[in-house]
Amino acid sequence: MPTDPRLDALPDEVVSPITPAMLAGGRWWHEAALGPWPAALDRGLIEPRRGYRFRPENLALPLALGPTRARSVLDLGAGSGSLMILAALWLKAPLALGLELQPEAVERLRRTLRAYPEIDARVVQGDLRDPGCLRQLLDALGEPADVVVANPPFFQPGWGRSSRNDSVRLSTHAEHGDCGDFLAAARAACAPEGRILVVFDADHLAVLLARAGERDLRFVGLRWIPDQRPGKARQPFRVWVELTPGPGGAPLRRIDALPDHPHADSPPSST
Ligand SMILES: C[S@@+](CC[C@H](N)C(=O)[O-])C[C@H]1O[C@@H](n2cnc3c(N)ncnc32)[C@H](O)[C@@H]1O
């Protein structure tokens, strides 16, 4: 597919597609029967040739959101902007705001957003743990966000053989705050009836839920992406967790596996 001329990728960058085909061949999207994939996403986005690039599980966001609309979207730790762009187009949200710590990623995302003139999209460079930065976000939003999306790093700093590439390491390892910090920022910027959607590693889910409870965020629902590796078939790999402001303790409403996946033929029933 020809690249949109507005996406001026540099020689050390690539234009990544944003298509459901990236996840389980796209069959899951067909079965989800949520309507057409937003055509504008064909334009893709600019990413580093060597560095962190968005992962296929991000594409399951519309499934977690469902067929609904919103006025504003906030993406905490926006990276190359896949969640922000996908959420804004899916929800037909006129306003989308991204916050990102890494200046090069911010500059790149600003170039990507030139290819999406239908969204009033802005990116703020800063640290979500900084109260001044959160105030700046709220000022830019005008009112708290209807929908907050985030893909926080889930490895503790120094865990395993972390990448020497800064863009990768700062995305995978919580060197500048963990999921608790992401949730605190989400809580501060989310409307009282708003929705917070977080994609996380399934093995670390208990930590995410504990941090959510500590921050007075109520669990609403969960969908998981099954592992594609043969030895791990049927096991959750990544999870999309929905939270909302409010005290915890509410019963689980929904736990679903992604539909139409080769390993998802017998998902646990809803509770
Ligand atoms: C796992 S990556 C996700 C990037 C993108 N949202 C995606 O899904 O592809 C986490 C992102 O959070 C950013 N980040 C980490 N700590 C942050 C902080 N304290 N303030 C703002 N952004 C932060 C990282 O730079 C990285 O871009």
The ligand as an SDF file (V2000), in Angstrom:
LIG
                    3D

 27 29  0  0  0  0  0  0  0  0999 V2000
    5.0090    0.4790   26.6930 C   0  0  0  0  0  0  0  0  0  0  0  0
    5.3320    2.0600   25.9990 S   0  0  0  0  0  0  0  0  0  0  0  0
    3.7920    2.3680   25.1820 C   0  0  0  0  0  0  0  0  0  0  0  0
    3.8890    3.3540   24.0560 C   0  0  0  0  0  0  0  0  0  0  0  0
    2.5850    3.4870   23.2580 C   0  0  0  0  0  0  0  0  0  0  0  0
    1.5110    3.9740   24.1070 N   0  0  0  0  0  0  0  0  0  0  0  0
    2.1930    2.1480   22.6680 C   0  0  0  0  0  0  0  0  0  0  0  0
    1.2360    1.5410   23.1730 O   0  0  0  0  0  0  0  0  0  0  0  0
    2.8710    1.6870   21.7320 O   0  0  0  0  0  0  0  0  0  0  0  0
    5.2650    3.1470   27.4140 C   0  0  0  0  0  0  0  0  0  0  0  0
    5.4330    4.6110   27.0720 C   0  0  0  0  0  0  0  0  0  0  0  0
    5.3010    5.3920   28.2620 O   0  0  0  0  0  0  0  0  0  0  0  0
    6.2820    6.4060   28.2510 C   0  0  0  0  0  0  0  0  0  0  0  0
    6.5410    6.7960   29.6450 N   0  0  0  0  0  0  0  0  0  0  0  0
    7.1870    6.0560   30.5890 C   0  0  0  0  0  0  0  0  0  0  0  0
    7.2330    6.7380   31.7550 N   0  0  0  0  0  0  0  0  0  0  0  0
    6.5970    7.9140   31.5320 C   0  0  0  0  0  0  0  0  0  0  0  0
    6.3390    9.0600   32.3550 C   0  0  0  0  0  0  0  0  0  0  0  0
    6.7500    9.1020   33.6140 N   0  0  0  0  0  0  0  0  0  0  0  0
    5.6770   10.1140   31.8170 N   0  0  0  0  0  0  0  0  0  0  0  0
    5.2630   10.0730   30.5080 C   0  0  0  0  0  0  0  0  0  0  0  0
    5.4830    9.0170   29.6810 N   0  0  0  0  0  0  0  0  0  0  0  0
    6.1570    7.9620   30.1890 C   0  0  0  0  0  0  0  0  0  0  0  0
    7.4810    5.7580   27.5780 C   0  0  0  0  0  0  0  0  0  0  0  0
    8.3860    6.7190   27.0940 O   0  0  0  0  0  0  0  0  0  0  0  0
    6.7900    4.9430   26.4710 C   0  0  0  0  0  0  0  0  0  0  0  0
    6.6190    5.7000   25.3080 O   0  0  0  0  0  0  0  0  0  0  0  0
  1  2  1  0
  2  3  1  0
  2 10  1  0
  3  4  1  0
  4  5  1  0
  5  6  1  0
  5  7  1  0
  7  8  2  0
  7  9  1  0
 10 11  1  0
 11 12  1  0
 11 26  1  0
 12 13  1  0
 13 14  1  0
 13 24  1  0
 14 15  1  0
 14 23  1  0
 15 16  2  0
 16 17  1  0
 17 18  1  0
 17 23  2  0
 18 19  1  0
 18 20  2  0
 20 21  1  0
 21 22  2  0
 22 23  1  0
 24 25  1  0
 24 26  1  0
 26 27  1  0
M  CHG  2   2   1   9  -1
M  END
$$$$
